[in-house]
Amino acid sequence: MATRHARAVAGGVLAASLVLAGCAEPAPAPTPAPSSPSPSLSAEPSLEGPVAPTGAATVLAQGLNAPWSVVRLDEETVPGGSALVSERDTAKVRELTAEGALRDAGTVPGVSPGGEGGLLGLATLRQGDTAWLYAYLTAASDNRIVRMPLLGSAGSLELGTAEVVLAGIPKAGNHNGGRIAFGPDGMLYATAGDAGRPNLARDPASLGGKILRMTPEGGTPPDAPWGSVVHSIGHRNPQGIAWGDDGTMYASEFGQNTWDELNIIVAGQDYGWPVVEGIADTEGFVNPIRHWSTDEASPSGLAHTHDTLLMAALRGETLWGIVVGLESVDAAPYFAGEYGRLRDAIPGPDGTLWVLTNNTDGRGSPREGDDKLLQIQLAGQQPG
C-alpha cells in the first residue's frame, strides 16, 4: 500500500513532508558527513536493494528478559564478532559471542526500572584506545545517557566505570523514548519521549518529546538550532532512528490513539505533537511521510539497509518493510503475529536482519524460549 505525497519532492528526499510556513527556527546548514559511513549503515555489496525478508527466522539467542536494544560490535570497536543486548528490567548487558554463547557482560548501575523505563538503548563508539558502550537508562529522578568502557576482549567483555553523558531527560512510567545511535556526522542522537506531559514536546527548553543530538561527550554541537542538544521538537514517544545512505534521518514514533508515524527528521523543525497526529497538512508542522493506525504498528526499533527501512512493531506484532520513493512510500507487513511483539531491528551480516522479540515485557504473551534474538535473511524485491 502506498501513501502519496501532496507536494513535489527534490533531491531524492521527501521534502514534500515538510510543512514549514510559520516555523520560528530555521534549519541550520547540514553538517558534512564523514568520509566513510558508520558500519551499521553499510550495505553488503552482494545484495541490491530494495530488499524484503524471505523464509523463516533463525534463533540466535533465547531466554532474554525484556530485551530492548541490540548492537553488533564491528572489528574496529571490539574485534571478534560479539554483539550486546540490553535487558530493560534486570539492567544487564548480555554478550552474544561469535560462537553463539550468551553471557553477562555486566549490570549498568543506577537503573531504576518501572513501567516502560529501565535499561533501554545501546550504542558503541571507538575513541583512540577506548571502546565505549553508551546506554540510555531510566534513573531514580530522570532518564539519562551514560557511557562505560568495554574491558577485555570478545567472549569475555566487562563493563568499566560509568560516566554521565547527559542527564535531565524527563521520566515517567511510559513515554521514555530511549533509542540512541551515532549518526553519519559522528554525533550521538537520542529519542526522548514526552514522559506523559504533552506540553513538554514543543518547549525547546525541555528535553522531553524531542530528538536530541550531542557530541560523544554530551556537549552541544556548534550548529545546534536552539543552542542546546535539542535537535527537533513536537514528538510524543519516538523509539527508532536510522539513516539512509544519503544521510537522510528517519524516526519512528508512537502516536496516541490515532496514528503512529514515520518521520524524516530535519534540524530545527516542529513535528506537531500534541497539536496534531499523523499526516495533518497543518501549517508550521512537519508531516510524517507515512502513518499507521496504532493497532497496526506501535513502532519501536528502525533499521536501514539496502535502500529499505525495516521497522519493528510492538502492538502490531509485525516487521514493516518500507521503501521511500520520490513520490510514494510503500509499506509491506511481514511475520504478522508470528513472533509476537518486536522491539528492535538492526542490519545483520551477509544480507540479513537482526530482530529482538519483546514478549516478556509485561504486555506480551511469552512463547517457549522468549525472548529471542532472530536473524532473518533478506532478498532483493522482485518487480511487481
C-alpha positions in Angstrom: 0.0 0.0 0.0 1.4 3.4 -1.0 0.9 6.7 0.7 1.1 9.6 -1.8 2.6 13.0 -1.0 0.7 16.2 -1.7 3.7 18.2 -2.8 6.7 17.9 -5.1 9.9 16.3 -3.9 13.5 17.3 -4.5 16.9 15.6 -4.5 15.6 12.2 -3.6 14.5 13.4 -0.1 10.8 13.7 0.6 10.8 17.4 1.2 7.1 17.1 0.5 6.6 16.0 4.1 7.8 19.4 5.4 5.0 21.9 6.0 7.3 24.7 7.1 5.4 28.0 6.8 5.5 29.9 10.1 8.3 27.9 11.7 10.1 30.1 14.1 13.5 28.5 13.9 15.4 28.0 10.6 17.2 24.7 10.0 21.0 25.0 10.1 23.2 24.0 7.2 23.8 20.3 7.2 27.0 19.0 8.9 29.3 17.3 6.5 29.3 13.5 6.8 32.5 11.7 7.5 34.2 10.1 4.5 33.1 6.6 5.4 29.7 5.6 6.9 29.1 4.1 10.2 29.5 0.3 9.9 25.9 -0.2 10.9 24.8 1.8 7.9 27.0 0.0 5.4 25.2 -2.2 2.8 26.5 -5.7 1.8 27.8 -5.3 -1.8 26.4 -8.6 -2.9 22.8 -7.7 -2.4 21.0 -5.0 -4.3 18.0 -3.1 -2.8 15.2 -2.7 -2.1 15.0 -5.9 -0.1 12.4 -7.9 1.7 12.5 -10.7 4.3 12.5 -14.2 3.0 11.9 -17.5 4.7 11.7 -18.3 8.4 13.8 -16.6 11.1 16.8 -18.3 12.7 17.1 -18.1 16.5 20.5 -16.6 17.5 19.8 -16.3 21.2 16.9 -17.1 23.6 15.9 -16.7 27.2 16.3 -12.9 27.2 14.5 -10.9 29.8 12.6 -7.9 28.3 15.4 -7.1 25.8 15.3 -3.6 24.4 18.3 -2.9 22.2 21.0 -4.9 20.3 24.3 -3.7 18.8 26.8 -5.6 16.8 30.4 -4.9 17.6 32.4 -4.3 14.5 36.0 -5.1 14.0 37.2 -1.6 14.7 35.2 -1.3 18.0 35.8 -4.7 19.5 37.1 -7.4 17.1 35.8 -10.9 17.4 32.2 -10.8 16.3 30.3 -10.3 19.5 27.0 -8.5 20.0 25.5 -6.8 23.1 21.8 -6.8 24.2 20.3 -4.7 26.9 17.7 -6.1 29.3 15.3 -3.4 30.4 14.3 -4.7 33.8 17.5 -6.5 35.0 19.7 -3.7 33.8 22.0 -6.4 32.4 24.1 -6.1 29.3 24.3 -9.6 27.7 27.1 -10.6 25.3 26.3 -12.9 22.4 29.6 -14.4 21.3 30.5 -15.3 17.7 30.1 -18.9 18.8 26.5 -18.3 19.9 27.1 -18.3 23.7 25.1 -15.9 25.8 26.8 -14.4 28.9 26.6 -11.5 31.2 29.0 -8.6 30.5 27.8 -6.6 33.5 24.9 -4.7 35.1 24.6 -1.0 34.3 24.5 0.9 37.7 21.8 3.4 38.6 18.9 1.9 36.6 15.5 2.3 38.2 13.2 0.1 36.1 9.4 0.6 36.2 6.7 0.6 33.6 8.4 1.3 30.2 11.5 2.6 31.9 14.8 0.8 32.7 17.9 0.0 30.6 16.9 0.9 27.1 19.0 1.8 24.1 22.7 0.9 23.4 25.3 2.4 21.1 29.1 1.9 20.7 32.0 4.2 19.7 35.7 3.7 19.5 37.8 6.7 20.6 41.5 6.0 20.5 42.3 3.1 22.7 38.8 3.0 24.3 35.8 1.2 23.1 32.8 2.9 24.7 29.3 1.4 25.3 26.7 4.1 25.6 23.4 3.3 27.4 20.1 5.3 27.7 18.6 4.4 31.1 15.8 5.4 33.5 17.3 6.5 36.8 15.6 7.5 40.1 14.8 11.0 39.0 15.3 11.2 35.2 16.2 9.5 32.0 19.9 9.8 31.2 22.7 8.7 28.9 25.8 7.1 30.3 28.9 5.5 28.8 31.2 2.8 30.0 34.5 1.5 28.6 34.3 -2.1 27.3 37.0 -4.0 29.0 38.5 -7.3 27.9 38.0 -9.0 24.6 35.2 -10.6 22.7 33.9 -13.5 24.6 34.8 -12.1 28.0 33.7 -8.4 27.8 33.1 -6.5 31.0 31.7 -3.0 31.7 34.0 -0.4 33.2 33.0 2.6 35.4 30.1 4.5 34.1 30.2 8.3 33.4 27.2 10.5 32.7 27.0 11.9 29.2 23.6 13.7 29.5 21.1 13.9 32.4 17.8 15.6 32.9 15.6 13.9 30.3 12.1 13.7 31.8 11.0 10.3 33.0 7.7 8.6 33.7 6.1 5.2 33.8 5.7 5.5 30.0 6.8 7.7 27.1 10.5 7.5 27.9 11.8 7.2 24.4 15.2 5.5 24.7 16.8 4.8 21.4 20.4 6.1 20.8 22.7 5.9 17.8 25.6 7.7 16.3 24.8 9.4 13.0 26.9 9.8 9.9 28.1 13.2 11.2 29.7 11.5 14.3 27.2 13.0 16.7 25.1 11.0 19.2 21.4 11.1 18.7 18.7 10.1 21.2 14.9 9.8 21.2 13.2 11.3 24.2 9.5 10.8 25.0 7.3 13.4 26.5 7.1 11.5 29.8 3.3 11.7 29.7 3.4 15.5 29.7 2.4 16.6 26.2 3.2 20.3 26.8 6.9 19.5 27.1 7.1 18.3 23.5 7.0 21.7 21.8 9.0 23.5 24.5 12.6 23.9 23.3 13.8 24.5 26.9 12.8 20.9 27.8 14.5 17.7 26.8 11.2 15.8 26.8 9.4 15.0 23.5 12.5 15.6 21.4 15.1 14.2 19.1 18.4 15.1 20.8 21.8 15.5 19.2 25.1 15.9 21.0 28.8 15.3 20.8 30.1 12.0 22.1 30.8 13.7 25.4 27.3 15.2 25.7 28.1 18.7 24.5 26.1 21.0 22.3 27.1 20.8 18.6 28.1 24.2 17.1 25.3 24.1 14.6 22.5 23.3 17.1 19.3 25.0 16.1 18.3 26.1 19.6 21.8 26.4 21.1 21.3 23.1 23.0 21.2 19.4 22.4 17.6 19.7 21.2 17.5 18.8 17.5 13.8 18.7 16.7 10.6 19.2 18.8 7.0 18.1 18.8 7.5 14.4 19.4 5.3 12.1 21.6 7.4 8.9 22.1 9.9 8.2 19.3 11.7 4.9 19.7 13.5 4.2 16.4 16.1 6.1 14.4 18.1 5.3 11.2 19.9 7.0 8.4 19.7 6.4 4.7 22.8 6.1 2.5 22.3 9.8 1.5 22.3 10.9 5.2 18.6 11.3 5.5 17.5 10.7 9.1 14.3 8.7 9.8 12.5 8.2 13.1 9.6 6.0 14.1 7.1 7.4 16.7 4.3 6.1 18.8 1.1 8.1 18.4 -1.7 8.4 20.9 -5.0 6.8 19.8 -5.0 7.6 16.1 -1.7 7.5 14.2 1.8 6.1 14.6 4.4 7.9 12.4 7.5 7.5 10.3 9.2 10.9 10.0 12.1 12.4 8.2 14.0 14.4 10.8 15.3 17.9 9.9 17.1 20.0 12.4 15.1 22.9 14.0 11.7 21.6 12.9 8.4 21.0 14.8 6.7 17.7 14.3 3.4 18.8 15.8 2.7 16.8 19.0 0.4 17.4 20.9 -1.4 19.7 18.3 -1.5 17.1 15.5 -1.0 13.4 14.9 -0.3 11.8 11.6 -0.4 13.5 8.2 -2.4 16.6 9.0 -1.1 19.2 6.5 -1.1 21.8 9.2 0.9 25.0 8.7 4.1 25.2 10.7 4.4 21.4 11.4 6.2 18.7 9.6 4.1 15.9 8.1 5.2 12.3 8.6 6.0 10.5 5.4 3.8 7.6 6.4 1.4 6.8 9.2 -0.3 3.7 10.5 -3.2 3.1 12.9 -1.9 2.2 16.4 -3.1 -1.4 16.2 -1.0 -1.9 13.1 2.2 -0.6 14.4 3.2 0.9 17.8 6.7 1.1 16.3 10.0 0.8 18.1 13.4 -0.1 16.5 14.2 1.0 13.0 16.9 -0.2 10.6 18.0 1.0 7.2 19.7 -1.4 4.8 19.8 -1.8 1.0 17.5 1.1 0.3 14.9 -0.3 2.7 13.7 0.7 6.1 12.7 -2.2 8.4 10.5 -1.2 11.4 9.8 -3.4 14.4 6.2 -3.1 15.7 5.1 -4.0 19.2 1.3 -3.9 19.3 1.2 -4.7 15.6 3.5 -7.7 16.1 4.8 -7.1 12.6 8.0 -6.2 10.8 7.3 -3.5 8.4 9.4 -3.2 5.2 9.3 0.4 3.9 10.6 1.7 0.6 10.8 5.5 0.3 10.4 6.6 -3.3 10.4 10.0 -4.9 6.6 10.4 -4.8 5.3 7.5 -2.6 6.2 5.4 0.5 5.4 1.7 0.0 5.0 -0.3 3.2 4.5 -4.1 3.5 3.9 -6.2 6.6 5.9 -9.3 7.4 5.6 -12.0 10.1 2.3 -10.6 11.4 1.8 -12.3 14.8 4.4 -15.0 14.1 6.9 -13.9 16.7 4.8 -11.6 18.9 6.0 -8.1 19.8 9.1 -6.9 18.0 11.3 -4.3 19.8 14.4 -3.7 17.8 15.8 -4.3 14.3 19.4 -3.8 13.1 21.3 -4.8 9.9 22.9 -8.2 10.4 25.8 -9.8 8.5 25.7 -11.1 4.9 22.4 -9.6 3.8 20.4 -10.4 7.0 18.4 -8.5 9.6 18.5 -9.0 13.3 15.3 -8.6 15.3 14.6 -8.7 19.0 11.3 -10.0 20.3 9.7 -8.4 23.3 7.1 -10.7 24.8 8.4 -10.8 28.4 7.9 -7.0 28.9 4.6 -7.4 30.8 2.5 -6.6 27.7 3.1 -9.6 25.5 2.3 -13.3 25.7 5.6 -15.2 26.1 6.2 -18.2 24.0 8.7 -21.0 24.6 12.2 -19.7 24.7 11.2 -16.0 24.8 12.6 -13.5 24.4 14.7 -14.2 21.4 17.2 -12.5 19.0 16.2 -13.6 15.5 18.2 -13.5 12.2 16.1 -13.0 9.0 17.5 -13.5 5.5 16.9 -10.6 3.1 16.5 -10.9 -0.6 16.1 -8.4 -3.5 12.5 -7.5 -4.1 11.0 -8.8 -7.3 9.5 -6.1 -9.6 5.7 -6.2 -9.3 
